[in-house]
Amino acid sequence: QQQVKQSPQSLIVQKGGISIINCAYENTAFDYFPWYQQFPGKGPALLIAIRPDVSEKKEGRFTISFNKSAKQFSLHIMDSQPGDSATYFCAPGNTGKLIFGQGTTLQVKP
Amino acid sequence: ETGVTQSPTHLIKTRGQQVTLRCSSQSGHNTVSWYQQALGQGPQFIFQYYREEENGRGNFPPRFSGLQFPNYSSELNVNALELDDSALYLCASSLGGAGTDTQYFGPGTRLTVL
């Protein structure tokens, strides 16, 4: 059962561009919507997260947009930098259990 | 403040053996969750421990078991290892309680089963 679907699978963006990654989910009981960033050989690191009572949250260059009725949320990375090149996971959760998407590999070209 | 640490970093075992992985949670956190990440995939939830009790389990067989100690550190045990158990095992700690809190991940233990 694929509860969380992430797109695109991979993304190539020029330095300074905008990276957009989408996440669609099925379980309406999810109460926490984070994005994690993972570099090769490392554990996932929390990037930004949102609760369902808010439609948008911005932290620096990173923004989450949340559409409860469509059961989707997205990550926007403004002014993308080569150091942002990593794998990104959405991981909506409920009662402490996070369900990870398949991941999006982002490459930012200098 | 110390982050989440895991040991060992890498481990090689043969099919049928048993393995124990260890995790020290972040200071002040009373909840530990374990995830399995196969190559090229997203992490999959194995189980969670809150104040030394199992508090939710994913779709993993009983040969995956765990413990949480009074200092909130945790162990993941896997019996009768299979080739498909080869993966990165991640531990995450959080403040716990009701609802879903931010989980902070350790660097993981890379397990290879031959």
Backbone of each chain as ProteinMPNN parsed JSONL, in Angstrom:
{"seq_chain_A": "QQQVKQSPQSLIVQKGGISIINCAYENTAFDYFPWYQQFPGKGPALLIAIRPDVSEKKEGRFTISFNKSAKQFSLHIMDSQPGDSATYFCAPGNTGKLIFGQGTTLQVKP", "coords_chain_A": {"N_chain_A": [[0.853, -1.188, 0.0], [0.761, 2.028, -1.084], [1.147, 4.74, 0.605], [2.208, 7.254, 0.514], [3.212, 9.407, -1.972], [5.78, 10.663, -3.862], [7.012, 13.294, -5.944], [9.042, 15.111, -8.364], [10.946, 12.116, -9.233], [13.608, 12.651, -9.676], [15.549, 15.665, -10.028], [16.898, 18.377, -11.743], [18.414, 21.437, -11.366], [19.356, 24.785, -12.12], [21.878, 26.757, -10.53], [20.639, 29.203, -8.319], [18.071, 28.959, -9.18], [14.598, 27.815, -8.735], [13.6, 25.085, -6.809], [11.174, 22.577, -6.803], [9.346, 20.241, -5.041], [6.979, 17.671, -4.76], [4.429, 16.13, -2.702], [2.107, 13.628, -2.243], [-0.505, 12.292, -0.303], [-2.429, 9.681, 1.34], [-3.603, 9.096, 3.796], [-5.809, 10.587, 5.9], [-5.496, 10.999, 8.561], [-2.991, 11.847, 9.188], [-0.951, 14.077, 11.043], [1.207, 15.687, 10.947], [3.68, 17.142, 8.976], [6.548, 16.821, 7.587], [9.637, 17.717, 5.869], [12.564, 16.045, 4.97], [16.114, 16.142, 4.583], [18.682, 14.379, 3.029], [22.031, 13.471, 2.91], [24.509, 11.544, 1.093], [25.444, 8.625, 2.856], [24.695, 9.609, 5.314], [22.335, 10.215, 8.049], [18.824, 11.115, 7.713], [18.015, 14.609, 7.87], [16.035, 16.958, 9.528], [14.375, 19.398, 7.66], [12.264, 21.28, 7.316], [8.986, 21.68, 8.704], [5.388, 21.25, 8.948], [2.191, 21.836, 10.48], [-1.251, 20.663, 10.243], [-3.002, 22.821, 10.546], [-2.079, 25.037, 9.341], [-1.383, 26.704, 6.26], [0.887, 27.442, 4.905], [4.415, 27.672, 5.371], [7.414, 29.356, 6.008], [10.91, 29.194, 6.043], [13.734, 30.774, 5.912], [15.277, 30.043, 2.888], [13.555, 28.016, 2.343], [10.287, 26.75, 1.809], [7.194, 25.425, 2.837], [4.225, 24.401, 1.294], [0.875, 23.698, 1.955], [-1.88, 21.733, 1.158], [-4.716, 20.81, 2.322], [-7.233, 19.801, 1.466], [-6.654, 18.703, -1.013], [-4.913, 16.816, -0.252], [-2.107, 17.103, -0.345], [1.289, 18.25, -0.16], [4.011, 20.526, -0.553], [7.492, 21.212, -1.204], [9.407, 24.08, -1.536], [12.382, 25.313, -2.756], [14.073, 28.156, -2.716], [16.356, 30.178, -4.677], [18.28, 28.108, -5.264], [21.183, 26.241, -4.328], [24.429, 24.763, -5.046], [25.193, 23.291, -2.781], [22.775, 22.367, -1.884], [22.299, 20.063, -3.152], [21.13, 16.903, -2.833], [19.224, 14.168, -1.382], [15.759, 14.366, -0.992], [13.115, 13.878, 1.265], [9.651, 13.537, 1.8], [7.715, 13.029, 4.714], [5.114, 12.372, 6.052], [3.302, 12.124, 9.165], [1.754, 10.269, 11.892], [0.633, 9.76, 15.174], [3.296, 9.503, 16.004], [4.545, 7.895, 14.117], [6.358, 7.98, 11.201], [5.782, 8.144, 7.715], [7.633, 7.615, 5.021], [8.239, 9.103, 1.809], [9.389, 8.027, -1.477], [11.571, 9.481, -2.12], [13.391, 12.257, -3.559], [15.875, 13.037, -5.759], [17.92, 15.72, -5.845], [19.783, 17.761, -7.954], [21.847, 20.482, -8.103], [23.088, 22.577, -10.43], [26.148, 24.323, -10.917]], "CA_chain_A": [[0.0, 0.0, 0.0], [1.619, 3.198, -1.188], [0.409, 5.813, 1.266], [2.848, 8.53, 0.242], [3.786, 9.42, -3.311], [6.604, 11.849, -4.016], [7.415, 13.564, -7.328], [9.538, 14.064, -9.273], [11.935, 11.195, -8.669], [14.87, 13.386, -9.712], [15.363, 17.053, -10.426], [18.137, 19.117, -11.993], [18.105, 22.858, -11.347], [20.527, 25.661, -12.176], [22.127, 27.593, -9.346], [19.808, 30.387, -8.279], [16.708, 28.615, -9.586], [13.653, 27.325, -7.724], [13.354, 23.635, -6.825], [9.85, 22.268, -6.256], [9.112, 18.801, -4.87], [5.602, 17.47, -4.325], [4.133, 14.929, -1.931], [0.686, 13.334, -2.134], [-0.725, 11.26, 0.709], [-3.793, 9.14, 1.381], [-4.13, 8.978, 5.153], [-6.263, 11.882, 6.408], [-5.174, 11.09, 9.987], [-1.663, 12.443, 9.381], [-1.049, 15.352, 11.753], [2.536, 16.306, 10.959], [4.121, 17.066, 7.578], [7.93, 17.313, 7.487], [10.554, 17.382, 4.785], [13.9, 15.71, 5.437], [17.203, 16.204, 3.606], [19.663, 13.343, 3.334], [23.251, 13.394, 2.101], [25.003, 10.164, 1.041], [26.146, 8.131, 4.034], [24.229, 10.297, 6.529], [20.925, 10.057, 8.359], [17.991, 12.251, 7.293], [17.996, 15.775, 8.756], [14.813, 17.748, 9.354], [14.555, 20.668, 6.943], [11.14, 22.145, 7.664], [7.784, 20.873, 8.947], [4.167, 22.036, 9.094], [1.022, 21.169, 11.075], [-2.366, 20.807, 9.294], [-3.807, 24.024, 10.739], [-1.382, 26.129, 8.655], [-1.309, 26.388, 4.827], [2.22, 27.725, 4.385], [5.439, 28.012, 6.359], [8.663, 29.713, 5.34], [12.105, 29.304, 6.885], [14.852, 31.105, 5.03], [15.027, 29.762, 1.463], [12.676, 26.848, 2.251], [8.869, 26.995, 2.07], [6.231, 24.327, 2.667], [2.844, 24.757, 0.987], [0.064, 22.556, 2.37], [-3.249, 21.762, 0.651], [-5.365, 19.72, 3.057], [-8.327, 19.212, 0.696], [-6.057, 17.912, -2.09], [-4.005, 15.851, 0.403], [-0.79, 17.307, -0.947], [2.119, 19.349, 0.321], [5.175, 20.656, -1.416], [8.68, 21.918, -0.721], [9.993, 25.007, -2.495], [13.704, 25.797, -2.373], [14.382, 29.349, -3.504], [17.791, 30.461, -4.846], [18.94, 26.817, -5.035], [22.64, 26.272, -4.313], [25.034, 23.43, -5.215], [25.176, 22.608, -1.482], [21.444, 21.785, -1.667], [22.254, 18.779, -3.86], [20.886, 15.866, -1.824], [17.932, 13.498, -1.554], [14.737, 14.969, -0.136], [12.004, 12.979, 1.566], [8.516, 13.932, 2.613], [7.496, 11.959, 5.69], [3.964, 12.686, 6.913], [3.24, 11.226, 10.317], [0.593, 10.171, 12.767], [0.963, 9.052, 16.42], [4.723, 9.268, 16.116], [5.086, 7.05, 13.052], [6.543, 8.724, 9.959], [5.731, 7.357, 6.488], [8.502, 8.315, 4.088], [8.125, 8.923, 0.376], [10.499, 7.308, -2.096], [12.724, 10.374, -2.225], [13.677, 13.021, -4.773], [17.289, 13.402, -5.837], [18.09, 17.066, -6.399], [21.126, 18.18, -8.352], [21.893, 21.903, -8.448], [24.282, 22.789, -11.261], [26.758, 25.641, -10.683]], "C_chain_A": [[0.893, 1.245, 0.0], [0.853, 4.383, -0.628], [0.931, 7.186, 0.893], [3.546, 8.465, -1.108], [4.509, 10.746, -3.544], [6.955, 12.036, -5.486], [8.106, 14.927, -7.412], [10.524, 13.146, -8.551], [13.319, 11.851, -8.64], [14.634, 14.747, -10.347], [16.73, 17.69, -10.628], [17.756, 20.585, -12.151], [19.409, 23.649, -11.456], [20.652, 26.445, -10.876], [21.308, 28.873, -9.429], [18.359, 30.135, -8.661], [15.853, 28.141, -8.419], [13.464, 25.82, -7.902], [12.006, 23.384, -6.16], [9.66, 20.756, -6.234], [7.727, 18.628, -4.25], [5.416, 16.15, -3.598], [2.622, 14.775, -1.819], [0.504, 12.189, -1.149], [-2.187, 10.837, 0.717], [-4.427, 9.221, 2.77], [-4.513, 10.345, 5.721], [-5.993, 12.051, 7.897], [-3.779, 11.669, 10.237], [-1.819, 13.809, 10.043], [0.264, 16.124, 11.76], [3.15, 16.073, 9.585], [5.513, 17.668, 7.444], [8.583, 16.98, 6.151], [11.927, 17.142, 5.409], [14.864, 15.781, 4.265], [18.227, 15.154, 3.998], [20.822, 13.398, 2.351], [23.755, 11.958, 2.129], [25.779, 9.782, 2.295], [25.726, 8.77, 5.345], [22.775, 9.947, 6.809], [20.135, 11.255, 7.871], [18.026, 13.369, 8.34], [16.736, 16.582, 8.472], [15.132, 19.091, 8.721], [13.505, 21.675, 7.403], [9.911, 21.258, 7.833], [6.593, 21.784, 9.177], [3.097, 21.184, 9.761], [-0.175, 21.469, 10.186], [-3.22, 22.055, 9.48], [-3.203, 25.242, 10.043], [-1.225, 25.762, 7.183], [0.072, 26.643, 4.229], [3.157, 28.09, 5.522], [6.739, 28.258, 5.624], [9.769, 29.799, 6.366], [13.297, 29.524, 5.966], [14.491, 30.862, 3.578], [14.008, 28.636, 1.263], [11.245, 27.203, 2.647], [8.1, 25.7, 1.89], [4.886, 24.957, 2.335], [1.991, 23.523, 1.219], [-1.364, 22.732, 1.868], [-3.998, 20.567, 1.235], [-6.439, 19.026, 2.21], [-7.799, 18.323, -0.437], [-5.151, 16.812, -1.548], [-2.634, 15.893, -0.264], [-0.035, 18.371, -0.176], [3.41, 19.353, -0.477], [6.289, 21.435, -0.716], [9.196, 22.798, -1.85], [11.344, 25.453, -1.945], [14.035, 26.964, -3.305], [15.906, 29.502, -3.598], [18.607, 29.19, -4.577], [20.457, 26.926, -5.21], [23.202, 24.863, -4.517], [25.061, 22.62, -3.922], [23.829, 22.007, -1.134], [21.311, 20.424, -2.351], [22.223, 17.64, -2.852], [19.612, 15.127, -2.218], [16.954, 14.055, -0.533], [13.576, 13.996, 0.033], [10.887, 13.756, 2.256], [8.222, 12.75, 3.526], [6.324, 12.292, 6.603], [3.806, 11.655, 8.01], [1.955, 11.316, 11.106], [0.963, 9.318, 13.961], [2.426, 8.631, 16.462], [5.356, 8.448, 15.014], [5.164, 7.872, 11.771], [6.503, 7.761, 8.782], [6.492, 8.128, 5.423], [8.092, 8.053, 2.638], [9.366, 8.234, -0.167], [11.736, 8.176, -2.278], [12.824, 11.059, -3.584], [15.132, 13.424, -4.733], [17.413, 14.739, -6.561], [19.547, 17.307, -6.728], [21.053, 19.646, -8.762], [23.201, 22.154, -9.178], [24.825, 24.199, -11.064], [26.622, 26.586, -11.882]], "O_chain_A": [[1.662, 1.486, 0.93], [0.008, 4.962, -1.309], [0.195, 8.171, 0.944], [4.366, 7.581, -1.356], [3.912, 11.817, -3.434], [7.171, 11.059, -6.202], [7.798, 15.816, -6.618], [10.882, 13.383, -7.398], [14.099, 11.641, -7.711], [13.674, 14.959, -11.089], [17.615, 17.558, -9.783], [16.895, 20.935, -12.958], [20.443, 23.224, -10.941], [19.659, 26.751, -10.216], [21.278, 29.542, -10.462], [17.51, 31.007, -8.482], [16.309, 28.073, -7.277], [13.201, 25.343, -9.006], [11.729, 23.913, -5.084], [9.792, 20.081, -7.255], [7.353, 19.354, -3.329], [6.138, 15.182, -3.836], [1.935, 15.684, -1.354], [1.271, 11.227, -1.16], [-3.059, 11.524, 0.184], [-5.639, 9.394, 2.899], [-3.641, 11.17, 5.994], [-6.232, 13.126, 8.447], [-3.425, 11.951, 11.382], [-2.687, 14.598, 9.671], [0.412, 17.101, 12.494], [3.147, 14.95, 9.081], [5.658, 18.869, 7.216], [8.144, 16.095, 5.416], [12.393, 17.911, 6.249], [14.499, 15.521, 3.119], [18.6, 15.049, 5.167], [20.633, 13.374, 1.134], [23.47, 11.222, 3.074], [26.659, 10.518, 2.742], [26.332, 8.505, 6.383], [22.065, 9.449, 5.935], [20.714, 12.315, 7.637], [18.062, 13.106, 9.542], [16.411, 16.857, 7.317], [16.019, 19.82, 9.165], [13.833, 22.783, 7.825], [9.799, 20.214, 7.19], [6.753, 22.945, 9.552], [3.092, 19.96, 9.625], [-0.135, 22.441, 9.432], [-4.085, 22.326, 8.648], [-3.74, 26.346, 10.138], [-0.956, 24.6, 6.88], [0.391, 26.119, 3.162], [2.762, 28.725, 6.499], [7.129, 27.493, 4.741], [9.601, 30.397, 7.429], [13.8, 28.596, 5.332], [13.507, 31.411, 3.083], [13.639, 28.336, 0.128], [11.006, 27.857, 3.662], [8.313, 24.965, 0.926], [4.451, 25.908, 2.985], [2.321, 22.433, 0.751], [-1.99, 23.761, 2.121], [-3.924, 19.456, 0.71], [-6.546, 17.799, 2.233], [-8.417, 17.315, -0.78], [-4.674, 15.97, -2.308], [-2.086, 14.874, -0.684], [-0.635, 19.283, 0.394], [3.843, 18.328, -1.003], [6.056, 22.198, 0.22], [9.397, 22.336, -2.973], [11.438, 25.913, -0.807], [14.245, 26.787, -4.505], [16.647, 29.031, -2.735], [19.521, 29.202, -3.752], [20.947, 27.607, -6.112], [22.535, 23.879, -4.199], [24.961, 21.393, -3.96], [23.731, 21.219, -0.193], [20.322, 19.718, -2.151], [23.18, 17.439, -2.105], [19.001, 15.417, -3.246], [17.282, 14.198, 0.645], [13.119, 13.375, -0.927], [11.135, 14.533, 3.178], [8.453, 11.6, 3.153], [6.515, 12.477, 7.805], [4.122, 10.479, 7.833], [1.188, 12.274, 11.011], [1.552, 8.251, 13.791], [2.75, 7.53, 16.905], [6.579, 8.314, 14.97], [4.154, 8.402, 11.308], [7.108, 6.691, 8.829], [6.04, 9.181, 4.973], [7.662, 6.956, 2.281], [10.282, 7.897, 0.584], [12.822, 7.667, -2.556], [12.405, 10.521, -4.608], [15.579, 14.076, -3.789], [17.058, 14.866, -7.733], [20.432, 17.091, -5.901], [20.291, 20.011, -9.657], [24.284, 21.969, -8.622], [24.059, 25.163, -11.044], [27.087, 27.724, -11.826]]}, "seq_chain_B": "ETGVTQSPTHLIKTRGQQVTLRCSSQSGHNTVSWYQQALGQGPQFIFQYYREEENGRGNFPPRFSGLQFPNYSSELNVNALELDDSALYLCASSLGGAGTDTQYFGPGTRLTVL", "coords_chain_B": {"N_chain_B": [[24.753, 20.047, 23.897], [24.131, 16.693, 23.094], [23.806, 14.906, 20.056], [21.875, 12.34, 18.332], [23.303, 9.183, 18.559], [24.719, 6.259, 17.029], [25.667, 2.81, 17.083], [27.187, -0.233, 15.893], [29.028, 1.519, 13.232], [29.281, 0.226, 10.804], [28.491, -3.131, 9.782], [29.003, -6.547, 9.202], [27.36, -9.511, 8.526], [26.435, -13.012, 8.423], [23.944, -14.954, 6.723], [21.25, -16.108, 8.742], [22.449, -15.537, 11.164], [22.448, -13.532, 14.222], [21.856, -10.109, 15.174], [22.696, -7.124, 16.976], [21.888, -3.789, 17.282], [22.722, -0.485, 18.365], [21.54, 2.521, 19.993], [21.801, 5.829, 21.071], [19.809, 8.226, 22.487], [18.939, 11.68, 21.828], [19.767, 14.211, 24.208], [17.374, 14.632, 26.765], [15.271, 13.534, 25.353], [12.653, 11.112, 25.264], [11.724, 9.171, 23.62], [12.24, 6.703, 21.174], [12.61, 5.809, 17.817], [12.819, 3.312, 15.3], [14.073, 2.753, 12.024], [14.222, 1.177, 8.809], [16.263, 1.466, 6.018], [16.429, 0.637, 2.825], [18.656, 0.382, 0.011], [18.456, 3.188, -2.058], [15.841, 3.711, -1.395], [13.109, 5.122, 0.594], [13.189, 5.55, 4.176], [11.753, 2.958, 6.238], [9.349, 2.495, 8.746], [10.042, 0.684, 11.658], [9.613, 0.122, 14.494], [8.568, 1.826, 17.551], [9.697, 3.113, 20.674], [8.557, 4.243, 23.763], [9.248, 5.618, 26.771], [10.297, 3.111, 27.665], [8.455, 1.237, 26.75], [6.992, -0.586, 24.028], [5.603, 1.302, 21.442], [3.985, 1.228, 19.092], [4.224, -0.323, 15.922], [5.64, -1.201, 12.81], [5.259, -2.87, 9.605], [6.855, -5.337, 10.093], [8.454, -8.521, 10.65], [8.27, -10.677, 13.632], [10.901, -11.368, 14.253], [12.318, -9.106, 14.328], [13.115, -7.192, 16.976], [13.02, -5.117, 19.937], [14.434, -2.944, 22.494], [14.138, -0.591, 25.147], [15.993, 1.348, 27.362], [16.264, 2.485, 30.857], [17.664, 4.927, 30.692], [16.823, 5.831, 28.306], [18.199, 5.075, 26.037], [18.495, 2.713, 23.297], [18.01, -0.565, 21.822], [18.117, -2.474, 18.818], [17.24, -5.606, 17.792], [17.856, -8.239, 15.563], [16.913, -11.347, 14.551], [17.826, -14.507, 13.012], [18.966, -13.681, 10.445], [18.324, -12.465, 7.14], [19.093, -12.211, 3.615], [17.788, -9.991, 2.545], [17.684, -8.289, 4.67], [19.772, -6.618, 4.583], [20.689, -3.331, 4.833], [20.447, 0.207, 5.643], [20.181, 1.015, 8.958], [18.3, 3.098, 10.851], [18.046, 5.219, 13.639], [15.88, 7.266, 15.488], [15.295, 10.0, 17.643], [12.91, 11.563, 19.837], [10.787, 13.982, 21.578], [8.433, 12.82, 22.391], [5.292, 11.628, 23.826], [1.837, 12.619, 23.378], [0.532, 12.726, 20.033], [2.515, 13.693, 17.157], [5.891, 14.241, 17.157], [8.828, 16.167, 16.275], [11.325, 14.227, 14.823], [14.633, 13.307, 15.352], [17.324, 12.187, 13.585], [19.873, 9.654, 13.795], [23.181, 8.816, 12.464], [23.025, 6.291, 11.421], [23.352, 2.666, 11.032], [25.099, 0.638, 8.913], [24.162, -2.363, 7.698], [25.27, -5.37, 6.384], [24.317, -8.356, 4.963], [25.533, -11.464, 4.251]], "CA_chain_B": [[23.698, 19.041, 23.696], [24.606, 15.614, 22.236], [22.807, 14.414, 19.119], [21.616, 10.906, 18.327], [24.455, 8.402, 18.116], [24.434, 4.859, 16.77], [26.835, 1.943, 16.947], [28.393, 0.237, 15.2], [28.799, 2.253, 11.996], [29.101, -0.801, 9.775], [28.447, -4.476, 10.332], [28.802, -7.595, 8.197], [26.912, -10.755, 9.141], [26.007, -14.016, 7.455], [22.534, -15.365, 6.806], [20.949, -16.961, 9.881], [23.005, -14.989, 12.406], [21.668, -12.535, 14.954], [22.591, -8.856, 15.289], [22.167, -6.104, 17.896], [22.298, -2.425, 16.961], [22.495, 0.37, 19.526], [21.207, 3.913, 19.73], [21.687, 6.739, 22.219], [18.921, 9.304, 22.071], [19.348, 13.059, 22.127], [19.52, 14.607, 25.587], [16.026, 15.112, 27.06], [14.268, 12.817, 24.561], [12.265, 9.858, 25.892], [11.132, 8.305, 22.603], [13.161, 6.266, 20.125], [11.99, 5.089, 16.703], [13.779, 2.636, 14.429], [13.673, 2.671, 10.62], [15.096, 0.446, 7.9], [16.335, 2.135, 4.723], [17.091, -0.124, 1.769], [19.373, 1.247, -0.937], [17.616, 3.874, -3.031], [14.453, 3.799, -0.912], [12.874, 5.902, 1.791], [13.168, 4.755, 5.408], [10.486, 2.318, 6.615], [9.177, 2.429, 10.189], [10.058, -0.657, 12.236], [8.835, 0.293, 15.733], [8.893, 2.973, 18.4], [9.657, 2.896, 22.114], [8.274, 5.434, 24.571], [9.407, 5.294, 28.202], [10.634, 1.692, 27.806], [7.392, 0.375, 26.254], [6.767, -0.485, 22.596], [4.516, 2.252, 21.229], [3.676, 1.228, 17.668], [5.071, -1.222, 15.155], [5.37, -1.25, 11.373], [5.02, -4.176, 9.01], [8.081, -6.132, 10.178], [8.184, -9.777, 11.366], [8.665, -10.711, 15.051], [12.347, -11.543, 14.468], [12.803, -7.752, 14.637], [12.648, -6.847, 18.304], [13.759, -3.991, 20.477], [14.428, -2.643, 23.929], [14.558, 0.753, 25.535], [16.532, 1.3, 28.721], [15.83, 3.631, 31.687], [18.289, 6.188, 30.243], [16.172, 6.048, 27.013], [18.911, 4.485, 24.913], [17.685, 1.626, 22.744], [18.624, -1.604, 21.007], [17.334, -3.191, 17.821], [17.743, -6.956, 17.596], [17.295, -8.961, 14.426], [17.283, -12.764, 14.571], [17.719, -15.281, 11.758], [19.166, -12.689, 9.384], [18.107, -12.813, 5.745], [19.822, -11.327, 2.703], [17.001, -8.757, 2.381], [17.849, -7.411, 5.835], [20.862, -5.687, 4.286], [20.102, -1.99, 4.742], [20.886, 1.195, 6.635], [19.225, 1.05, 10.056], [18.3, 4.442, 11.411], [17.377, 5.446, 14.902], [15.488, 8.67, 15.628], [14.745, 10.288, 18.968], [11.974, 12.687, 19.897], [10.317, 14.269, 22.928], [7.395, 11.863, 22.695], [4.001, 12.074, 24.31], [0.745, 12.511, 22.414], [0.761, 13.335, 18.734], [3.762, 13.389, 16.446], [6.897, 15.267, 17.362], [9.99, 16.145, 15.397], [12.25, 13.133, 15.061], [16.007, 13.621, 15.0], [17.931, 10.921, 13.191], [21.296, 9.38, 13.903], [23.846, 8.577, 11.183], [22.676, 4.967, 10.921], [24.264, 1.523, 11.0], [24.996, -0.077, 7.637], [24.233, -3.808, 7.896], [25.372, -6.188, 5.182], [24.111, -9.775, 5.245], [26.095, -12.262, 3.136]], "C_chain_B": [[24.202, 17.988, 22.704], [23.483, 15.155, 21.343], [22.629, 12.919, 19.273], [22.86, 10.177, 17.812], [24.056, 6.942, 17.958], [25.732, 4.078, 16.661], [26.388, 0.511, 16.655], [28.024, 1.012, 13.932], [28.485, 1.282, 10.863], [29.167, -2.173, 10.431], [28.241, -5.461, 9.177], [28.466, -8.891, 8.925], [26.585, -11.763, 8.036], [24.572, -14.432, 7.734], [22.33, -16.319, 7.98], [21.489, -16.448, 11.208], [22.049, -13.982, 13.033], [22.507, -11.263, 15.099], [21.888, -7.922, 16.284], [22.75, -4.754, 17.516], [21.901, -1.514, 18.118], [22.3, 1.828, 19.153], [21.161, 4.679, 21.05], [20.887, 7.946, 21.775], [19.497, 10.666, 22.452], [18.939, 13.4, 23.556], [18.106, 15.158, 25.764], [14.926, 14.406, 26.301], [13.958, 11.47, 25.191], [11.684, 8.845, 24.908], [12.164, 7.981, 21.529], [12.377, 5.478, 19.077], [13.09, 4.484, 15.846], [13.196, 2.534, 13.017], [14.698, 1.837, 9.845], [15.084, 1.159, 6.551], [17.127, 1.264, 3.749], [17.69, 0.858, 0.761], [18.413, 1.868, -1.943], [16.177, 4.042, -2.632], [14.342, 4.774, 0.251], [12.883, 5.0, 3.012], [11.777, 4.183, 5.68], [10.457, 2.135, 8.13], [9.168, 0.982, 10.662], [9.21, -0.672, 13.515], [9.326, 1.506, 16.491], [8.804, 2.558, 19.862], [9.482, 4.233, 22.825], [8.317, 5.014, 26.035], [9.447, 3.779, 28.431], [9.548, 0.727, 27.329], [7.277, 0.518, 24.733], [5.498, 0.317, 22.354], [4.186, 2.359, 19.738], [4.698, 0.409, 16.919], [4.66, -1.172, 13.693], [5.231, -2.69, 10.912], [6.316, -4.993, 8.944], [7.801, -7.381, 11.002], [8.712, -9.736, 12.795], [10.161, -10.907, 15.273], [13.051, -10.176, 14.606], [12.234, -7.381, 16.005], [13.508, -5.724, 18.865], [13.652, -3.88, 21.976], [14.704, -1.161, 24.086], [14.922, 0.7, 27.007], [16.101, 2.531, 29.518], [16.468, 4.955, 31.282], [17.815, 6.563, 28.833], [17.015, 5.644, 25.811], [18.158, 3.239, 24.466], [18.539, 0.631, 21.962], [17.613, -2.13, 20.001], [17.998, -4.544, 17.637], [17.06, -7.588, 16.396], [17.825, -10.384, 14.467], [17.163, -13.373, 13.179], [17.842, -14.366, 10.534], [18.956, -13.275, 7.988], [18.847, -11.806, 4.861], [19.123, -9.973, 2.559], [17.075, -7.819, 3.58], [18.997, -6.441, 5.641], [20.27, -4.301, 4.028], [20.827, -1.064, 5.699], [19.807, 1.239, 7.712], [19.391, 2.378, 10.797], [17.514, 4.48, 12.709], [17.041, 6.936, 14.971], [14.946, 8.88, 17.027], [13.842, 11.515, 18.907], [11.507, 12.85, 21.336], [9.182, 13.358, 23.349], [6.13, 12.478, 23.248], [2.959, 11.93, 23.221], [1.105, 13.19, 21.107], [2.102, 12.95, 18.133], [4.717, 14.55, 16.616], [8.031, 15.13, 16.368], [10.923, 15.015, 15.796], [13.62, 13.508, 14.516], [16.754, 12.313, 14.78], [19.424, 10.862, 13.501], [21.876, 9.092, 12.523], [23.556, 7.2, 10.59], [23.769, 3.931, 11.098], [24.031, 0.801, 9.684], [25.211, -1.552, 7.901], [24.283, -4.506, 6.548], [25.245, -7.645, 5.593], [24.568, -10.578, 4.025], [25.556, -13.69, 3.151]], "O_chain_B": [[24.647, 18.329, 21.608], [22.342, 15.023, 21.786], [23.15, 12.304, 20.203], [23.397, 10.518, 16.759], [23.173, 6.447, 18.658], [26.756, 4.596, 16.213], [25.328, 0.086, 17.116], [26.846, 1.143, 13.6], [27.557, 1.485, 10.079], [29.795, -2.362, 11.473], [27.415, -5.236, 8.293], [29.19, -9.317, 9.824], [26.475, -11.402, 6.864], [24.064, -14.274, 8.844], [23.132, -17.228, 8.195], [21.035, -16.88, 12.268], [21.01, -13.632, 12.473], [23.735, -11.334, 15.142], [20.664, -7.929, 16.413], [23.968, -4.597, 17.438], [20.881, -1.733, 18.772], [22.818, 2.309, 18.145], [20.554, 4.228, 22.021], [21.24, 8.612, 20.802], [20.405, 10.778, 23.275], [17.908, 12.943, 24.05], [17.68, 16.039, 25.017], [13.749, 14.648, 26.569], [14.869, 10.755, 25.61], [11.208, 7.785, 25.314], [12.869, 8.863, 21.038], [11.584, 4.595, 19.408], [14.161, 5.071, 15.685], [12.009, 2.27, 12.832], [15.88, 1.803, 10.186], [14.016, 1.428, 6.001], [18.351, 1.169, 3.843], [17.277, 2.015, 0.679], [17.649, 1.162, -2.601], [15.358, 4.473, -3.444], [15.347, 5.199, 0.821], [12.612, 3.805, 2.898], [10.762, 4.82, 5.398], [11.432, 1.674, 8.724], [8.409, 0.155, 10.159], [8.215, -1.392, 13.602], [10.332, 2.127, 16.148], [7.949, 1.758, 20.244], [10.166, 5.213, 22.528], [7.535, 4.174, 26.483], [8.729, 3.243, 29.275], [9.701, -0.485, 27.484], [7.445, 1.616, 24.202], [4.459, 0.064, 22.963], [4.118, 3.46, 19.193], [5.888, 0.437, 17.232], [3.472, -1.108, 13.375], [5.102, -3.608, 11.722], [6.806, -5.298, 7.857], [7.011, -7.336, 11.945], [9.51, -8.863, 13.137], [10.653, -10.642, 16.369], [14.229, -10.11, 14.955], [11.02, -7.271, 16.171], [14.579, -5.419, 18.341], [12.904, -4.603, 22.634], [15.405, -0.552, 23.278], [14.226, 0.07, 27.803], [15.628, 3.51, 28.941], [15.874, 6.009, 31.505], [18.339, 7.5, 28.232], [16.593, 5.848, 24.672], [17.276, 2.759, 25.179], [19.638, 0.948, 21.506], [16.419, -2.221, 20.284], [19.194, -4.617, 17.356], [15.845, -7.486, 16.23], [19.035, -10.606, 14.425], [16.495, -12.835, 12.296], [16.937, -14.293, 9.703], [19.349, -14.404, 7.695], [19.182, -10.704, 5.295], [19.78, -8.936, 2.463], [16.589, -6.689, 3.521], [19.18, -5.532, 6.45], [19.457, -4.121, 3.122], [21.698, -1.483, 6.461], [18.639, 1.478, 7.405], [20.467, 2.717, 11.29], [16.462, 3.855, 12.847], [17.842, 7.772, 14.551], [14.218, 8.034, 17.546], [13.993, 12.381, 18.045], [11.772, 12.011, 22.197], [8.981, 13.139, 24.543], [5.915, 13.687, 23.156], [3.166, 11.202, 22.25], [1.9, 14.13, 21.088], [2.737, 11.988, 18.566], [4.405, 15.69, 16.27], [8.174, 14.104, 15.704], [11.269, 14.867, 16.968], [13.754, 13.962, 13.379], [16.811, 11.452, 15.657], [20.13, 11.87, 13.472], [21.154, 9.119, 11.526], [23.806, 6.961, 9.408], [24.941, 4.257, 11.287], [22.909, 0.399, 9.374], [26.307, -1.963, 8.282], [23.445, -4.266, 5.679], [25.974, -8.117, 6.465], [24.06, -10.397, 2.919], [25.918, -14.496, 2.294]]}, "name": "protein", "num_of_chains": 2, "seq": "QQQVKQSPQSLIVQKGGISIINCAYENTAFDYFPWYQQFPGKGPALLIAIRPDVSEKKEGRFTISFNKSAKQFSLHIMDSQPGDSATYFCAPGNTGKLIFGQGTTLQVKPETGVTQSPTHLIKTRGQQVTLRCSSQSGHNTVSWYQQALGQGPQFIFQYYREEENGRGNFPPRFSGLQFPNYSSELNVNALELDDSALYLCASSLGGAGTDTQYFGPGTRLTVL"}
